[in-house]
C-alpha cells in the first residue's frame, strides 16, 4: 500500500522520468541520471521500455523502494548528492 505522503509527491502516471524522481528525492535530474549510470544500486530499478527509450521508473516500484527506506543491501553513500538517495 502506498502511504499518503507518497501520493502527494508522485505523479498519477504509471511511469516517472528523471525529473519526477529528482523532485521526489530532492536532487537534480542530472544526479539521477549520473547515479543511474554509475551507481544504479542507489536508485530503484528502472523499467526497461526499449533500447532507445529514455529512463523511466515504475511509480509502484518507486513507492515500494521509498517504503523500504530507500536503500538496498550493499549500497554506500560517499558524496553529498548521494545523501538524499540513501539513509
PDB file with one MODEL, atoms N, CA, C and O in Angstrom:
MODEL        1
ATOM      1  N   UNK A   1       0.835  -1.182   0.000  1.00  0.00           N
ATOM      2  CA  UNK A   1       0.000   0.000   0.000  1.00  0.00           C
ATOM      3  C   UNK A   1       0.880   1.246   0.000  1.00  0.00           C
ATOM      4  O   UNK A   1       1.873   1.299   0.726  1.00  0.00           O
ATOM      5  N   UNK A   2       0.534   2.231  -0.792  1.00  0.00           N
ATOM      6  CA  UNK A   2       1.287   3.478  -0.883  1.00  0.00           C
ATOM      7  C   UNK A   2       0.840   4.400   0.239  1.00  0.00           C
ATOM      8  O   UNK A   2      -0.353   4.640   0.429  1.00  0.00           O
ATOM      9  N   UNK A   3       1.820   4.914   0.983  1.00  0.00           N
ATOM     10  CA  UNK A   3       1.497   5.835   2.064  1.00  0.00           C
ATOM     11  C   UNK A   3       0.967   7.140   1.474  1.00  0.00           C
ATOM     12  O   UNK A   3       1.360   7.515   0.369  1.00  0.00           O
ATOM     13  N   UNK A   4       0.070   7.848   2.199  1.00  0.00           N
ATOM     14  CA  UNK A   4      -0.498   9.103   1.692  1.00  0.00           C
ATOM     15  C   UNK A   4       0.562  10.128   1.315  1.00  0.00           C
ATOM     16  O   UNK A   4       0.391  10.847   0.331  1.00  0.00           O
ATOM     17  N   UNK A   5       1.651  10.214   2.069  1.00  0.00           N
ATOM     18  CA  UNK A   5       2.690  11.200   1.763  1.00  0.00           C
ATOM     19  C   UNK A   5       3.307  10.932   0.389  1.00  0.00           C
ATOM     20  O   UNK A   5       3.685  11.869  -0.314  1.00  0.00           O
ATOM     21  N   UNK A   6       3.410   9.666   0.008  1.00  0.00           N
ATOM     22  CA  UNK A   6       3.982   9.333  -1.294  1.00  0.00           C
ATOM     23  C   UNK A   6       3.050   9.748  -2.421  1.00  0.00           C
ATOM     24  O   UNK A   6       3.507  10.166  -3.485  1.00  0.00           O
ATOM     25  N   UNK A   7       1.753   9.637  -2.196  1.00  0.00           N
ATOM     26  CA  UNK A   7       0.793  10.039  -3.222  1.00  0.00           C
ATOM     27  C   UNK A   7       0.905  11.522  -3.549  1.00  0.00           C
ATOM     28  O   UNK A   7       0.667  11.919  -4.690  1.00  0.00           O
ATOM     29  N   UNK A   8       1.257  12.335  -2.582  1.00  0.00           N
ATOM     30  CA  UNK A   8       1.373  13.770  -2.824  1.00  0.00           C
ATOM     31  C   UNK A   8       2.574  14.083  -3.709  1.00  0.00           C
ATOM     32  O   UNK A   8       2.568  15.082  -4.428  1.00  0.00           O
ATOM     33  N   UNK A   9       3.596  13.245  -3.663  1.00  0.00           N
ATOM     34  CA  UNK A   9       4.825  13.532  -4.383  1.00  0.00           C
ATOM     35  C   UNK A   9       4.928  12.818  -5.726  1.00  0.00           C
ATOM     36  O   UNK A   9       5.726  13.220  -6.573  1.00  0.00           O
ATOM     37  N   UNK A  10       4.156  11.791  -5.933  1.00  0.00           N
ATOM     38  CA  UNK A  10       4.260  11.019  -7.161  1.00  0.00           C
ATOM     39  C   UNK A  10       3.173  11.426  -8.148  1.00  0.00           C
ATOM     40  O   UNK A  10       2.000  11.500  -7.783  1.00  0.00           O
ATOM     41  N   UNK A  11       3.553  11.691  -9.395  1.00  0.00           N
ATOM     42  CA  UNK A  11       2.538  11.983 -10.408  1.00  0.00           C
ATOM     43  C   UNK A  11       1.625  10.773 -10.597  1.00  0.00           C
ATOM     44  O   UNK A  11       1.996   9.655 -10.238  1.00  0.00           O
ATOM     45  N   UNK A  12       0.464  10.985 -11.146  1.00  0.00           N
ATOM     46  CA  UNK A  12      -0.501   9.902 -11.288  1.00  0.00           C
ATOM     47  C   UNK A  12      -0.196   8.972 -12.461  1.00  0.00           C
ATOM     48  O   UNK A  12      -0.860   7.946 -12.609  1.00  0.00           O
ATOM     49  N   UNK A  13       0.781   9.300 -13.290  1.00  0.00           N
ATOM     50  CA  UNK A  13       1.119   8.433 -14.411  1.00  0.00           C
ATOM     51  C   UNK A  13       1.797   7.167 -13.912  1.00  0.00           C
ATOM     52  O   UNK A  13       2.324   7.131 -12.800  1.00  0.00           O
ATOM     53  N   UNK A  14       1.780   6.130 -14.738  1.00  0.00           N
ATOM     54  CA  UNK A  14       2.360   4.850 -14.348  1.00  0.00           C
ATOM     55  C   UNK A  14       3.883   4.895 -14.285  1.00  0.00           C
ATOM     56  O   UNK A  14       4.492   4.127 -13.539  1.00  0.00           O
ATOM     57  N   UNK A  15       4.506   5.784 -15.056  1.00  0.00           N
ATOM     58  CA  UNK A  15       5.965   5.861 -15.101  1.00  0.00           C
ATOM     59  C   UNK A  15       6.450   7.254 -14.729  1.00  0.00           C
ATOM     60  O   UNK A  15       5.805   8.258 -15.029  1.00  0.00           O
ATOM     61  N   UNK A  16       7.598   7.291 -14.070  1.00  0.00           N
ATOM     62  CA  UNK A  16       8.241   8.548 -13.691  1.00  0.00           C
ATOM     63  C   UNK A  16       9.491   8.727 -14.533  1.00  0.00           C
ATOM     64  O   UNK A  16      10.187   7.757 -14.831  1.00  0.00           O
ATOM     65  N   UNK A  17       9.780   9.965 -14.919  1.00  0.00           N
ATOM     66  CA  UNK A  17      11.038  10.228 -15.613  1.00  0.00           C
ATOM     67  C   UNK A  17      12.054  10.751 -14.601  1.00  0.00           C
ATOM     68  O   UNK A  17      11.756  10.841 -13.410  1.00  0.00           O
ATOM     69  N   UNK A  18      13.250  11.094 -15.071  1.00  0.00           N
ATOM     70  CA  UNK A  18      14.318  11.555 -14.182  1.00  0.00           C
ATOM     71  C   UNK A  18      13.927  12.831 -13.446  1.00  0.00           C
ATOM     72  O   UNK A  18      14.319  13.025 -12.295  1.00  0.00           O
ATOM     73  N   UNK A  19      13.161  13.701 -14.095  1.00  0.00           N
ATOM     74  CA  UNK A  19      12.721  14.937 -13.438  1.00  0.00           C
ATOM     75  C   UNK A  19      11.757  14.641 -12.287  1.00  0.00           C
ATOM     76  O   UNK A  19      11.851  15.247 -11.220  1.00  0.00           O
ATOM     77  N   UNK A  20      10.832  13.704 -12.510  1.00  0.00           N
ATOM     78  CA  UNK A  20       9.883  13.324 -11.464  1.00  0.00           C
ATOM     79  C   UNK A  20      10.607  12.711 -10.268  1.00  0.00           C
ATOM     80  O   UNK A  20      10.355  13.082  -9.121  1.00  0.00           O
ATOM     81  N   UNK A  21      11.514  11.763 -10.549  1.00  0.00           N
ATOM     82  CA  UNK A  21      12.249  11.096  -9.477  1.00  0.00           C
ATOM     83  C   UNK A  21      13.140  12.086  -8.736  1.00  0.00           C
ATOM     84  O   UNK A  21      13.270  12.013  -7.514  1.00  0.00           O
ATOM     85  N   UNK A  22      13.751  13.007  -9.471  1.00  0.00           N
ATOM     86  CA  UNK A  22      14.597  14.031  -8.848  1.00  0.00           C
ATOM     87  C   UNK A  22      13.785  14.909  -7.904  1.00  0.00           C
ATOM     88  O   UNK A  22      14.254  15.249  -6.818  1.00  0.00           O
ATOM     89  N   UNK A  23      12.582  15.276  -8.302  1.00  0.00           N
ATOM     90  CA  UNK A  23      11.732  16.110  -7.450  1.00  0.00           C
ATOM     91  C   UNK A  23      11.358  15.373  -6.166  1.00  0.00           C
ATOM     92  O   UNK A  23      11.318  15.975  -5.093  1.00  0.00           O
ATOM     93  N   UNK A  24      11.090  14.098  -6.271  1.00  0.00           N
ATOM     94  CA  UNK A  24      10.733  13.301  -5.102  1.00  0.00           C
ATOM     95  C   UNK A  24      11.911  13.191  -4.141  1.00  0.00           C
ATOM     96  O   UNK A  24      11.747  13.310  -2.927  1.00  0.00           O
ATOM     97  N   UNK A  25      13.113  12.960  -4.701  1.00  0.00           N
ATOM     98  CA  UNK A  25      14.303  12.755  -3.871  1.00  0.00           C
ATOM     99  C   UNK A  25      15.029  14.046  -3.522  1.00  0.00           C
ATOM    100  O   UNK A  25      16.006  14.038  -2.773  1.00  0.00           O
ATOM    101  N   UNK A  26      14.543  15.155  -4.072  1.00  0.00           N
ATOM    102  CA  UNK A  26      15.123  16.482  -3.806  1.00  0.00           C
ATOM    103  C   UNK A  26      16.591  16.563  -4.227  1.00  0.00           C
ATOM    104  O   UNK A  26      17.447  17.047  -3.487  1.00  0.00           O
ATOM    105  N   UNK A  27      16.849  16.074  -5.433  1.00  0.00           N
ATOM    106  CA  UNK A  27      18.150  16.203  -6.082  1.00  0.00           C
ATOM    107  C   UNK A  27      17.897  16.672  -7.510  1.00  0.00           C
ATOM    108  O   UNK A  27      16.745  16.790  -7.928  1.00  0.00           O
ATOM    109  N   UNK A  28      18.949  16.935  -8.253  1.00  0.00           N
ATOM    110  CA  UNK A  28      18.776  17.382  -9.633  1.00  0.00           C
ATOM    111  C   UNK A  28      18.553  16.186 -10.561  1.00  0.00           C
ATOM    112  O   UNK A  28      18.954  15.067 -10.241  1.00  0.00           O
ATOM    113  N   UNK A  29      17.912  16.420 -11.711  1.00  0.00           N
ATOM    114  CA  UNK A  29      17.775  15.347 -12.694  1.00  0.00           C
ATOM    115  C   UNK A  29      19.139  14.813 -13.147  1.00  0.00           C
ATOM    116  O   UNK A  29      19.272  13.624 -13.437  1.00  0.00           O
ATOM    117  N   UNK A  30      20.147  15.683 -13.209  1.00  0.00           N
ATOM    118  CA  UNK A  30      21.494  15.234 -13.587  1.00  0.00           C
ATOM    119  C   UNK A  30      22.035  14.229 -12.574  1.00  0.00           C
ATOM    120  O   UNK A  30      22.713  13.273 -12.951  1.00  0.00           O
ATOM    121  N   UNK A  31      21.742  14.437 -11.301  1.00  0.00           N
ATOM    122  CA  UNK A  31      22.176  13.491 -10.267  1.00  0.00           C
ATOM    123  C   UNK A  31      21.508  12.138 -10.470  1.00  0.00           C
ATOM    124  O   UNK A  31      22.154  11.100 -10.328  1.00  0.00           O
ATOM    125  N   UNK A  32      20.230  12.143 -10.799  1.00  0.00           N
ATOM    126  CA  UNK A  32      19.514  10.890 -11.050  1.00  0.00           C
ATOM    127  C   UNK A  32      20.152  10.150 -12.220  1.00  0.00           C
ATOM    128  O   UNK A  32      20.415   8.952 -12.122  1.00  0.00           O
ATOM    129  N   UNK A  33      20.401  10.843 -13.316  1.00  0.00           N
ATOM    130  CA  UNK A  33      20.979  10.197 -14.496  1.00  0.00           C
ATOM    131  C   UNK A  33      22.395   9.706 -14.227  1.00  0.00           C
ATOM    132  O   UNK A  33      22.778   8.631 -14.687  1.00  0.00           O
ATOM    133  N   UNK A  34      23.171  10.485 -13.488  1.00  0.00           N
ATOM    134  CA  UNK A  34      24.540  10.077 -13.139  1.00  0.00           C
ATOM    135  C   UNK A  34      24.506   8.825 -12.260  1.00  0.00           C
ATOM    136  O   UNK A  34      25.261   7.880 -12.490  1.00  0.00           O
ATOM    137  N   UNK A  35      23.636   8.822 -11.261  1.00  0.00           N
ATOM    138  CA  UNK A  35      23.525   7.653 -10.384  1.00  0.00           C
ATOM    139  C   UNK A  35      23.035   6.429 -11.159  1.00  0.00           C
ATOM    140  O   UNK A  35      23.485   5.313 -10.899  1.00  0.00           O
ATOM    141  N   UNK A  36      22.132   6.627 -12.092  1.00  0.00           N
ATOM    142  CA  UNK A  36      21.626   5.505 -12.888  1.00  0.00           C
ATOM    143  C   UNK A  36      22.756   4.850 -13.683  1.00  0.00           C
ATOM    144  O   UNK A  36      22.763   3.633 -13.868  1.00  0.00           O
ATOM    145  N   UNK A  37      23.709   5.657 -14.151  1.00  0.00           N
ATOM    146  CA  UNK A  37      24.847   5.124 -14.904  1.00  0.00           C
ATOM    147  C   UNK A  37      25.930   4.547 -14.000  1.00  0.00           C
ATOM    148  O   UNK A  37      26.408   3.436 -14.229  1.00  0.00           O
ATOM    149  N   UNK A  38      26.314   5.298 -12.976  1.00  0.00           N
ATOM    150  CA  UNK A  38      27.495   4.948 -12.184  1.00  0.00           C
ATOM    151  C   UNK A  38      27.200   4.121 -10.938  1.00  0.00           C
ATOM    152  O   UNK A  38      28.005   3.272 -10.555  1.00  0.00           O
ATOM    153  N   UNK A  39      26.069   4.357 -10.310  1.00  0.00           N
ATOM    154  CA  UNK A  39      25.721   3.654  -9.071  1.00  0.00           C
ATOM    155  C   UNK A  39      24.237   3.284  -9.072  1.00  0.00           C
ATOM    156  O   UNK A  39      23.461   3.803  -8.270  1.00  0.00           O
ATOM    157  N   UNK A  40      23.854   2.394  -9.968  1.00  0.00           N
ATOM    158  CA  UNK A  40      22.434   2.070 -10.080  1.00  0.00           C
ATOM    159  C   UNK A  40      21.842   1.467  -8.808  1.00  0.00           C
ATOM    160  O   UNK A  40      20.625   1.504  -8.621  1.00  0.00           O
ATOM    161  N   UNK A  41      22.676   0.915  -7.936  1.00  0.00           N
ATOM    162  CA  UNK A  41      22.175   0.335  -6.687  1.00  0.00           C
ATOM    163  C   UNK A  41      21.644   1.399  -5.724  1.00  0.00           C
ATOM    164  O   UNK A  41      21.019   1.055  -4.721  1.00  0.00           O
ATOM    165  N   UNK A  42      21.880   2.684  -6.006  1.00  0.00           N
ATOM    166  CA  UNK A  42      21.389   3.750  -5.133  1.00  0.00           C
ATOM    167  C   UNK A  42      20.030   4.287  -5.569  1.00  0.00           C
ATOM    168  O   UNK A  42      19.528   5.254  -4.997  1.00  0.00           O
ATOM    169  N   UNK A  43      19.440   3.662  -6.575  1.00  0.00           N
ATOM    170  CA  UNK A  43      18.125   4.072  -7.091  1.00  0.00           C
ATOM    171  C   UNK A  43      17.233   2.847  -7.229  1.00  0.00           C
ATOM    172  O   UNK A  43      17.729   1.720  -7.261  1.00  0.00           O
ATOM    173  N   UNK A  44      15.923   3.055  -7.311  1.00  0.00           N
ATOM    174  CA  UNK A  44      15.068   1.915  -7.645  1.00  0.00           C
ATOM    175  C   UNK A  44      15.403   1.431  -9.057  1.00  0.00           C
ATOM    176  O   UNK A  44      15.889   2.203  -9.884  1.00  0.00           O
ATOM    177  N   UNK A  45      15.147   0.173  -9.321  1.00  0.00           N
ATOM    178  CA  UNK A  45      15.437  -0.377 -10.646  1.00  0.00           C
ATOM    179  C   UNK A  45      14.570   0.309 -11.697  1.00  0.00           C
ATOM    180  O   UNK A  45      13.361   0.447 -11.506  1.00  0.00           O
ATOM    181  N   UNK A  46      15.179   0.743 -12.812  1.00  0.00           N
ATOM    182  CA  UNK A  46      14.379   1.380 -13.861  1.00  0.00           C
ATOM    183  C   UNK A  46      13.575   0.349 -14.648  1.00  0.00           C
ATOM    184  O   UNK A  46      13.914  -0.834 -14.678  1.00  0.00           O
ATOM    185  N   UNK A  47      12.521   0.814 -15.274  1.00  0.00           N
ATOM    186  CA  UNK A  47      11.731  -0.026 -16.174  1.00  0.00           C
ATOM    187  C   UNK A  47      12.445  -0.044 -17.522  1.00  0.00           C
ATOM    188  O   UNK A  47      12.924   0.992 -17.983  1.00  0.00           O
ATOM    189  N   UNK A  48      12.519  -1.188 -18.143  1.00  0.00           N
ATOM    190  CA  UNK A  48      13.158  -1.306 -19.456  1.00  0.00           C
ATOM    191  C   UNK A  48      12.067  -1.295 -20.522  1.00  0.00           C
ATOM    192  O   UNK A  48      11.417  -2.309 -20.777  1.00  0.00           O
ATOM    193  N   UNK A  49      11.880  -0.135 -21.134  1.00  0.00           N
ATOM    194  CA  UNK A  49      10.795   0.044 -22.097  1.00  0.00           C
ATOM    195  C   UNK A  49      11.254  -0.066 -23.543  1.00  0.00           C
ATOM    196  O   UNK A  49      10.425  -0.060 -24.453  1.00  0.00           O
ATOM    197  N   UNK A  50      12.538  -0.164 -23.768  1.00  0.00           N
ATOM    198  CA  UNK A  50      13.069  -0.284 -25.116  1.00  0.00           C
ATOM    199  C   UNK A  50      14.472   0.271 -25.187  1.00  0.00           C
ATOM    200  O   UNK A  50      14.884   1.035 -24.314  1.00  0.00           O
ATOM    201  N   UNK A  51      15.219  -0.107 -26.226  1.00  0.00           N
ATOM    202  CA  UNK A  51      16.624   0.293 -26.311  1.00  0.00           C
ATOM    203  C   UNK A  51      16.838   1.791 -26.499  1.00  0.00           C
ATOM    204  O   UNK A  51      17.851   2.320 -26.040  1.00  0.00           O
ATOM    205  N   UNK A  52      15.935   2.477 -27.145  1.00  0.00           N
ATOM    206  CA  UNK A  52      16.110   3.908 -27.402  1.00  0.00           C
ATOM    207  C   UNK A  52      15.160   4.773 -26.585  1.00  0.00           C
ATOM    208  O   UNK A  52      14.976   5.955 -26.878  1.00  0.00           O
ATOM    209  N   UNK A  53      14.568   4.187 -25.571  1.00  0.00           N
ATOM    210  CA  UNK A  53      13.603   4.908 -24.744  1.00  0.00           C
ATOM    211  C   UNK A  53      14.320   5.514 -23.548  1.00  0.00           C
ATOM    212  O   UNK A  53      15.163   4.850 -22.945  1.00  0.00           O
ATOM    213  N   UNK A  54      14.007   6.766 -23.185  1.00  0.00           N
ATOM    214  CA  UNK A  54      14.653   7.369 -22.012  1.00  0.00           C
ATOM    215  C   UNK A  54      14.327   6.592 -20.736  1.00  0.00           C
ATOM    216  O   UNK A  54      13.328   5.876 -20.667  1.00  0.00           O
ATOM    217  N   UNK A  55      15.176   6.744 -19.744  1.00  0.00           N
ATOM    218  CA  UNK A  55      14.966   6.061 -18.467  1.00  0.00           C
ATOM    219  C   UNK A  55      13.624   6.432 -17.855  1.00  0.00           C
ATOM    220  O   UNK A  55      13.228   7.597 -17.834  1.00  0.00           O
ATOM    221  N   UNK A  56      12.940   5.417 -17.364  1.00  0.00           N
ATOM    222  CA  UNK A  56      11.681   5.599 -16.656  1.00  0.00           C
ATOM    223  C   UNK A  56      11.680   4.638 -15.468  1.00  0.00           C
ATOM    224  O   UNK A  56      12.318   3.585 -15.496  1.00  0.00           O
ATOM    225  N   UNK A  57      10.951   5.028 -14.431  1.00  0.00           N
ATOM    226  CA  UNK A  57      10.788   4.181 -13.256  1.00  0.00           C
ATOM    227  C   UNK A  57       9.309   3.980 -13.033  1.00  0.00           C
ATOM    228  O   UNK A  57       8.522   4.916 -13.171  1.00  0.00           O
ATOM    229  N   UNK A  58       8.922   2.751 -12.685  1.00  0.00           N
ATOM    230  CA  UNK A  58       7.514   2.481 -12.385  1.00  0.00           C
ATOM    231  C   UNK A  58       7.137   3.185 -11.083  1.00  0.00           C
ATOM    232  O   UNK A  58       7.866   3.131 -10.092  1.00  0.00           O
ATOM    233  N   UNK A  59       6.014   3.825 -11.112  1.00  0.00           N
ATOM    234  CA  UNK A  59       5.529   4.549  -9.932  1.00  0.00           C
ATOM    235  C   UNK A  59       5.441   3.617  -8.728  1.00  0.00           C
ATOM    236  O   UNK A  59       5.827   3.993  -7.621  1.00  0.00           O
ATOM    237  N   UNK A  60       4.940   2.417  -8.938  1.00  0.00           N
ATOM    238  CA  UNK A  60       4.790   1.462  -7.840  1.00  0.00           C
ATOM    239  C   UNK A  60       6.142   1.013  -7.297  1.00  0.00           C
ATOM    240  O   UNK A  60       6.288   0.813  -6.092  1.00  0.00           O
ATOM    241  N   UNK A  61       7.143   0.851  -8.185  1.00  0.00           N
ATOM    242  CA  UNK A  61       8.486   0.459  -7.738  1.00  0.00           C
ATOM    243  C   UNK A  61       9.119   1.548  -6.879  1.00  0.00           C
ATOM    244  O   UNK A  61       9.764   1.255  -5.872  1.00  0.00           O
ATOM    245  N   UNK A  62       8.933   2.800  -7.279  1.00  0.00           N
ATOM    246  CA  UNK A  62       9.484   3.923  -6.511  1.00  0.00           C
ATOM    247  C   UNK A  62       8.810   3.991  -5.147  1.00  0.00           C
ATOM    248  O   UNK A  62       9.479   4.191  -4.133  1.00  0.00           O
ATOM    249  N   UNK A  63       7.497   3.827  -5.114  1.00  0.00           N
ATOM    250  CA  UNK A  63       6.775   3.865  -3.840  1.00  0.00           C
ATOM    251  C   UNK A  63       7.243   2.741  -2.917  1.00  0.00           C
ATOM    252  O   UNK A  63       7.429   2.959  -1.720  1.00  0.00           O
ATOM    253  N   UNK A  64       7.433   1.543  -3.467  1.00  0.00           N
ATOM    254  CA  UNK A  64       7.922   0.417  -2.663  1.00  0.00           C
ATOM    255  C   UNK A  64       9.327   0.678  -2.151  1.00  0.00           C
ATOM    256  O   UNK A  64       9.630   0.425  -0.985  1.00  0.00           O
ATOM    257  N   UNK A  65      10.183   1.186  -3.028  1.00  0.00           N
ATOM    258  CA  UNK A  65      11.572   1.488  -2.671  1.00  0.00           C
ATOM    259  C   UNK A  65      11.623   2.517  -1.551  1.00  0.00           C
ATOM    260  O   UNK A  65      12.398   2.371  -0.606  1.00  0.00           O
ATOM    261  N   UNK A  66      10.809   3.549  -1.654  1.00  0.00           N
ATOM    262  CA  UNK A  66      10.753   4.562  -0.599  1.00  0.00           C
ATOM    263  C   UNK A  66      10.205   3.968   0.697  1.00  0.00           C
ATOM    264  O   UNK A  66      10.662   4.314   1.786  1.00  0.00           O
ATOM    265  N   UNK A  67       9.238   3.087   0.577  1.00  0.00           N
ATOM    266  CA  UNK A  67       8.665   2.443   1.752  1.00  0.00           C
ATOM    267  C   UNK A  67       9.638   1.530   2.467  1.00  0.00           C
ATOM    268  O   UNK A  67       9.519   1.307   3.672  1.00  0.00           O
ATOM    269  N   UNK A  68      10.605   0.999   1.725  1.00  0.00           N
ATOM    270  CA  UNK A  68      11.630   0.131   2.307  1.00  0.00           C
ATOM    271  C   UNK A  68      12.779   0.920   2.910  1.00  0.00           C
ATOM    272  O   UNK A  68      13.732   0.328   3.417  1.00  0.00           O
ATOM    273  N   UNK A  69      12.712   2.221   2.867  1.00  0.00           N
ATOM    274  CA  UNK A  69      13.776   3.040   3.431  1.00  0.00           C
ATOM    275  C   UNK A  69      14.732   3.574   2.393  1.00  0.00           C
ATOM    276  O   UNK A  69      15.769   4.135   2.749  1.00  0.00           O
ATOM    277  N   UNK A  70      14.418   3.420   1.120  1.00  0.00           N
ATOM    278  CA  UNK A  70      15.205   3.970   0.014  1.00  0.00           C
ATOM    279  C   UNK A  70      16.648   3.532   0.034  1.00  0.00           C
ATOM    280  O   UNK A  70      17.544   4.319  -0.271  1.00  0.00           O
ATOM    281  N   UNK A  71      16.882   2.291   0.388  1.00  0.00           N
ATOM    282  CA  UNK A  71      18.243   1.768   0.296  1.00  0.00           C
ATOM    283  C   UNK A  71      18.169   0.294  -0.054  1.00  0.00           C
ATOM    284  O   UNK A  71      17.164  -0.371   0.198  1.00  0.00           O
ATOM    285  N   UNK A  72      19.228  -0.196  -0.627  1.00  0.00           N
ATOM    286  CA  UNK A  72      19.294  -1.597  -0.976  1.00  0.00           C
ATOM    287  C   UNK A  72      20.508  -2.206  -0.299  1.00  0.00           C
ATOM    288  O   UNK A  72      21.432  -1.477   0.063  1.00  0.00           O
ATOM    289  N   UNK A  73      20.535  -3.521  -0.115  1.00  0.00           N
ATOM    290  CA  UNK A  73      21.674  -4.147   0.540  1.00  0.00           C
ATOM    291  C   UNK A  73      22.970  -3.827  -0.192  1.00  0.00           C
ATOM    292  O   UNK A  73      23.039  -3.916  -1.417  1.00  0.00           O
ATOM    293  N   UNK A  74      23.980  -3.461   0.555  1.00  0.00           N
ATOM    294  CA  UNK A  74      25.281  -3.173  -0.033  1.00  0.00           C
ATOM    295  C   UNK A  74      25.431  -1.784  -0.597  1.00  0.00           C
ATOM    296  O   UNK A  74      26.500  -1.453  -1.109  1.00  0.00           O
ATOM    297  N   UNK A  75      24.407  -0.957  -0.528  1.00  0.00           N
ATOM    298  CA  UNK A  75      24.546   0.389  -1.074  1.00  0.00           C
ATOM    299  C   UNK A  75      25.394   1.237  -0.142  1.00  0.00           C
ATOM    300  O   UNK A  75      25.352   1.086   1.079  1.00  0.00           O
ATOM    301  N   UNK A  76      26.159   2.128  -0.744  1.00  0.00           N
ATOM    302  CA  UNK A  76      27.011   3.018   0.032  1.00  0.00           C
ATOM    303  C   UNK A  76      26.778   4.436  -0.425  1.00  0.00           C
ATOM    304  O   UNK A  76      26.449   4.674  -1.587  1.00  0.00           O
ATOM    305  N   UNK A  77      26.945   5.371   0.471  1.00  0.00           N
ATOM    306  CA  UNK A  77      26.801   6.786   0.167  1.00  0.00           C
ATOM    307  C   UNK A  77      28.103   7.460   0.515  1.00  0.00           C
ATOM    308  O   UNK A  77      28.515   7.470   1.675  1.00  0.00           O
ATOM    309  N   UNK A  78      28.760   8.029  -0.489  1.00  0.00           N
ATOM    310  CA  UNK A  78      30.053   8.636  -0.209  1.00  0.00           C
ATOM    311  C   UNK A  78      30.137  10.094  -0.619  1.00  0.00           C
ATOM    312  O   UNK A  78      31.131  10.757  -0.323  1.00  0.00           O
ATOM    313  N   UNK A  79      29.123  10.609  -1.290  1.00  0.00           N
ATOM    314  CA  UNK A  79      29.186  12.003  -1.705  1.00  0.00           C
ATOM    315  C   UNK A  79      27.920  12.729  -1.279  1.00  0.00           C
ATOM    316  O   UNK A  79      26.916  12.107  -0.935  1.00  0.00           O
ATOM    317  N   UNK A  80      27.984  14.045  -1.306  1.00  0.00           N
ATOM    318  CA  UNK A  80      26.859  14.856  -0.845  1.00  0.00           C
ATOM    319  C   UNK A  80      25.584  14.594  -1.637  1.00  0.00           C
ATOM    320  O   UNK A  80      24.500  14.513  -1.059  1.00  0.00           O
ATOM    321  N   UNK A  81      25.708  14.460  -2.959  1.00  0.00           N
ATOM    322  CA  UNK A  81      24.483  14.284  -3.741  1.00  0.00           C
ATOM    323  C   UNK A  81      23.876  12.903  -3.550  1.00  0.00           C
ATOM    324  O   UNK A  81      22.708  12.708  -3.883  1.00  0.00           O
ATOM    325  N   UNK A  82      24.615  11.948  -3.032  1.00  0.00           N
ATOM    326  CA  UNK A  82      24.061  10.625  -2.759  1.00  0.00           C
ATOM    327  C   UNK A  82      23.336  10.585  -1.427  1.00  0.00           C
ATOM    328  O   UNK A  82      22.545   9.673  -1.184  1.00  0.00           O
ATOM    329  N   UNK A  83      23.589  11.551  -0.564  1.00  0.00           N
ATOM    330  CA  UNK A  83      22.978  11.547   0.764  1.00  0.00           C
ATOM    331  C   UNK A  83      21.458  11.548   0.685  1.00  0.00           C
ATOM    332  O   UNK A  83      20.801  10.954   1.540  1.00  0.00           O
ATOM    333  N   UNK A  84      20.894  12.192  -0.305  1.00  0.00           N
ATOM    334  CA  UNK A  84      19.442  12.227  -0.452  1.00  0.00           C
ATOM    335  C   UNK A  84      18.892  10.894  -0.942  1.00  0.00           C
ATOM    336  O   UNK A  84      17.693  10.642  -0.824  1.00  0.00           O
ATOM    337  N   UNK A  85      19.745  10.042  -1.485  1.00  0.00           N
ATOM    338  CA  UNK A  85      19.297   8.772  -2.033  1.00  0.00           C
ATOM    339  C   UNK A  85      19.442   7.620  -1.054  1.00  0.00           C
ATOM    340  O   UNK A  85      18.831   6.569  -1.247  1.00  0.00           O
ATOM    341  N   UNK A  86      20.239   7.798  -0.007  1.00  0.00           N
ATOM    342  CA  UNK A  86      20.489   6.730   0.954  1.00  0.00           C
ATOM    343  C   UNK A  86      20.294   7.236   2.364  1.00  0.00           C
ATOM    344  O   UNK A  86      20.441   8.428   2.635  1.00  0.00           O
ATOM    345  N   UNK A  87      19.965   6.330   3.257  1.00  0.00           N
ATOM    346  CA  UNK A  87      19.828   6.703   4.671  1.00  0.00           C
ATOM    347  C   UNK A  87      21.171   6.677   5.347  1.00  0.00           C
ATOM    348  O   UNK A  87      21.267   6.961   6.541  1.00  0.00           O
TER     349      UNK A  87
ENDMDL
END
